[in-house]
Amino acid sequence: MVKINKGFWLKIAIFATGISGLTSEFILSTLASYFIGNVIVQWTVVLSIMLFAMGIGSRMSRLITKKILLTFLGIEFLLSILISFSPLLVYAIASKTEFIHIIIYGLALLVGFCIGFEIPLATRLNETYEPLNKNISNIMSWDYIGSLIGGLLFAFWGLPELGITNTAFVFGALNFVVAILLFLNYRNTLFKEKKWIITSILALVSLLSIGFIKSEDIVLYSEQSRYKDKIVYQEQSKYQHIIVTQWKEHYWLYINGNQQLSTFDEFLYHEPMVHPIMALTPEHKNILIIGGGDGFNVKELLKYENVQTITLVDLDPAMTRLGKEFEGIVKFNESALSDPKVTIVNGDGFTFLEKNEAFYDIILVDLPDAKTIEINKLYSLEFYHLIHHALRQNGHIITQAGSPYYATKAFYCIDKTMKAAGFTNLQMHNQVLTLGEWGWILGSKKYTKEQMIKRLKQTSYERLNNKWLNKESIDLITSFGKPLIDTTKIEINTINSPMLYKYYLDGNWDMY
């Protein structure tokens, strides 16, 4: 039988810390993105704070000259608690304070400090078993390998399958179990502290168990306090946090805390998005929707009998599953996503168009506002070039473009970027009761702006049985006053120079 020396268990402990430590960084970065916004900035800040704190922890560990093993175990136990309970603490406090960023950054500081503190301790403990050149390289390599595995597990298993809170408890428990194994292998060395350590282990088992059992209730309570109406559905997908609330017979859909639609007035959004572009386009055989996984655009399109195929490309399967299966949404979108004319593709819209060989009469882009770099590319010049290529000669595109008044620069940036891709544009807007003043940009490969308005005013919409949009409403949605900004200073949005998300972050949202 091969005898395993105690140094092996030190490396296993560092390996587990690498897994759970990096997972904790990603969890806190995800929470910061959700509660504070601006994904790139939050991930950068959280990871930077953790790395800085690791350096401070490493430096402070030199102050420990006695009971190094006991200190190492104590740090392992503390890390287990921090990693497991960080999401619950953030959720519990988020609704009570506007300084949630301080809590998240503070937790990042603590976790990073503990990780940095224990690595030098492990190296000093391991010097009994290995010479210096092997000792340092082995301890560091086990930590780095653990970090790789932790990152992959978080991305492909933890977040999409377990969700934020369960992922934290699983990886916190991993750290805790390895710490127990380490104690068992060093129990003779820790004979004097044995009773204290066992008591601590039993207390931590109880604490972690209670936290895991109550985590769902704590998160639901915290989330509910952020919304005025009752939460009837929530899911943390691989890509976003989805919430549905209910008031009387109507439902509100939120993604990452931002309202996407309400069944109370969704027609004030979707009818202007669908019926003007259909009126302008001679043929409606093949239609592509990028985004719009809730199914309400599809519902409006299915009012036209000559529509043959509708391809809906939405990145998140959780979103299209909601639009197809959740009773509160299906009731109002009239089971549109289950229609045989509809094909659902769960994938990135940009990649889909890059590989696409089909041509379409109409392309609708119904995505969240480009407040992140990831979504920004789906409003870029390169993206609109792909759309221009995928449209037939008489084809049209329409994209949601945010608010012309609350995000004025962003609205005109989308307009300018589409024009640079070869489209002639018609700006549109409408007052959506639960969202405020909202806007769209309709692009044509064939008509001038004046021709588009003329054709829209000549079209009758009576046979569509719309709730709101009719011939008279065209004057309203196509009429604008003077722009609120100097549009000549607005820059075109490209992948290499992402201006749009900066314009969104610089919006006038406090006016709403």
Secondary structure as UniProt FT lines:
FT   HELIX           6..35
FT   HELIX           39..60
FT   HELIX           61..63
FT   HELIX           68..94
FT   TURN            95..96
FT   HELIX           100..126
FT   TURN            127..129
FT   HELIX           132..153
FT   HELIX           154..162
FT   HELIX           164..185
FT   TURN            186..193
FT   HELIX           194..224
FT   TURN            225..226
FT   STRAND          230..236
FT   STRAND          241..247
FT   TURN            248..249
FT   STRAND          250..255
FT   TURN            256..257
FT   STRAND          258..262
FT   TURN            263..266
FT   HELIX           267..280
FT   STRAND          286..291
FT   TURN            293..294
FT   HELIX           296..301
FT   TURN            302..303
FT   TURN            305..306
FT   STRAND          309..313
FT   HELIX           317..325
FT   HELIX           327..333
FT   TURN            334..335
FT   HELIX           336..338
FT   TURN            340..341
FT   STRAND          342..345
FT   HELIX           349..355
FT   STRAND          360..366
FT   HELIX           373..376
FT   HELIX           377..379
FT   HELIX           381..390
FT   STRAND          391..400
FT   TURN            404..406
FT   HELIX           408..420
FT   TURN            421..422
FT   STRAND          424..432
FT   TURN            433..435
FT   STRAND          436..444
FT   HELIX           449..458
FT   HELIX           462..464
FT   TURN            471..472
FT   HELIX           473..477
FT   HELIX           487..489
FT   HELIX           500..505
FT   HELIX           509..511
//
